[in-house]
């Protein structure tokens, strides 16, 4: 009796797996299409190079598609940075730890 139940459960699990594969055949391909975190970091840094005065001052980390940005930015750059990072394919979320700083004023002589 127990053996029959185990076999029935195994057959049900196999049937559910096969049904799922038929309903979502591209699921594996979609998962493989997402870039890994290191690729996302590089794409984000490339995007920042065109937007901020000092892209090297922004520390970028990515974990499972969630980007975290930390560092100084000019007040007018912050919104553009966040929008650009969210537009990077594969980025799912952005944590804003950016610190707005005023530009340095030239010394009066």
Buried (B, 14 or more C-beta within 10 A) or exposed (E): EEEEEEEEEEEEEEEEEEEEEEEEEEEEEEEEEBBEBEBBBBBBEEBBEEBBEEBEBBEBBBEEBBBBBBBBBBEEBBEBBBEBBEEBEBBEEBEBEBEEEEEEEEEEE
